[in-house]
Amino acid sequence: MPAQAWVTLVVGLTAITGVIITWRQKNDADRRSEWWRRVAWAYERVFDSDDTQQRLGWTLLKVLITSKLATKGDSDYVQAIAEHIALEEVVTDDRQDILDDGPAQAHEAET
């Protein structure tokens, strides 16, 4: 086989490899973008006032963070928000207890 044929073959294979790499990167970016859209939708459910919707949101988030598309950073992101929500609920519950019990009983509980 002449040298020109080898060069043509190498250039062709290089071009095909470049196209495949570009296609994979675009495909991965599109899939991750869709993953984030689903995460946003799940968070909308989590922050809904309806308990059923909240449970649905948390269930969806559990599924989404186990996806191959979720990176360690993504999992950390979901975990940080979950912790924030959990702590906020505890603080809100404590405030509600104080409001329900009144300031005198809250002061007695502290001492």
Phi, psi and omega per residue, in radians:
M1 nan 2.290 -3.105
P2 -1.223 2.791 -3.105
A3 -1.043 -0.649 -3.128
Q4 -1.090 -0.643 3.112
A5 -1.161 -0.704 3.100
W6 -1.110 -0.763 3.130
V7 -1.070 -0.779 3.125
T8 -1.072 -0.737 3.124
L9 -1.100 -0.814 -3.132
V10 -1.109 -0.773 3.128
V11 -1.102 -0.746 3.123
G12 -1.094 -0.788 3.119
L13 -1.130 -0.672 3.099
T14 -1.112 -0.747 3.125
A15 -1.119 -0.759 3.125
I16 -1.102 -0.734 3.109
T17 -1.068 -0.761 3.111
G18 -1.071 -0.736 3.119
V19 -1.120 -0.753 -3.137
I20 -1.117 -0.762 3.130
I21 -1.093 -0.780 3.124
T22 -1.080 -0.764 3.133
W23 -1.085 -0.752 3.137
R24 -1.115 -0.739 3.133
Q25 -1.092 -0.755 3.122
K26 -1.146 -0.748 3.129
N27 -1.075 -0.792 3.116
D28 -1.100 -0.744 3.126
A29 -1.103 -0.732 3.112
D30 -1.123 -0.720 -3.137
R31 -1.172 -0.699 3.111
R32 -1.174 -0.659 3.091
S33 -1.071 -0.753 3.091
E34 -1.140 -0.659 3.105
W35 -1.051 -0.803 -3.140
W36 -1.146 -0.607 3.078
R37 -1.090 -0.708 3.110
R38 -1.187 -0.660 3.087
V39 -1.092 -0.775 3.114
A40 -1.048 -0.735 3.126
W41 -1.115 -0.720 3.121
A42 -1.112 -0.714 3.108
Y43 -1.145 -0.588 3.047
E44 -1.053 -0.666 3.094
R45 -1.189 -0.740 -3.110
V46 -1.023 -0.698 -3.085
F47 -1.561 0.128 3.091
D48 -1.235 2.675 -3.141
S49 -1.349 -0.299 -3.136
D50 -1.449 2.229 -3.112
D51 -1.076 -0.643 3.136
T52 -1.107 -0.750 3.111
Q53 -1.137 -0.663 3.112
Q54 -1.098 -0.790 3.115
R55 -1.089 -0.708 3.085
L56 -1.037 -0.791 3.133
G57 -1.038 -0.795 3.135
W58 -1.142 -0.681 3.111
T59 -1.102 -0.763 3.113
L60 -1.092 -0.723 3.129
L61 -1.097 -0.684 3.096
K62 -1.046 -0.734 3.131
V63 -1.186 -0.760 -3.065
L64 -1.139 -0.656 -3.103
I65 -1.314 -0.224 3.053
T66 -1.563 -0.040 3.133
S67 -1.180 2.642 3.072
K68 -1.118 -0.378 -3.127
L69 -1.346 -0.342 -3.118
A70 -1.392 2.194 3.090
T71 -1.557 3.033 3.079
K72 -1.037 -0.725 3.113
G73 -1.082 -0.680 3.109
D74 -1.105 -0.764 3.118
S75 -1.105 -0.704 3.096
D76 -1.098 -0.686 3.118
Y77 -1.058 -0.864 3.131
V78 -1.099 -0.721 3.132
Q79 -1.099 -0.749 -3.130
A80 -1.089 -0.746 3.124
I81 -1.173 -0.705 3.122
A82 -1.071 -0.755 3.117
E83 -1.121 -0.721 3.126
H84 -1.070 -0.787 3.137
I85 -1.108 -0.770 -3.130
A86 -1.089 -0.774 3.128
L87 -1.156 -0.682 3.123
E88 -1.114 -0.671 3.113
E89 -1.149 -0.668 3.114
V90 -1.131 -0.794 3.133
V91 -1.103 -0.760 3.127
T92 -1.096 -0.737 3.104
D93 -1.096 -0.726 3.114
D94 -1.103 -0.744 3.114
R95 -1.100 -0.722 3.135
Q96 -1.128 -0.683 3.096
D97 -1.077 -0.712 3.121
I98 -1.123 -0.757 3.123
L99 -1.130 -0.697 -3.134
D100 -1.204 -0.710 -3.080
D101 -1.425 -0.447 -3.087
G102 1.600 2.799 -3.076
P103 -1.114 -0.579 -3.091
A104 -1.164 -0.800 -3.137
Q105 -1.215 -0.591 3.097
A106 -1.127 -0.681 3.120
H107 -1.165 -0.686 3.104
E108 -1.107 -0.633 -3.129
A109 -1.185 -0.536 -3.129
E110 -1.306 -0.494 -3.077
T111 -1.650 nan nan
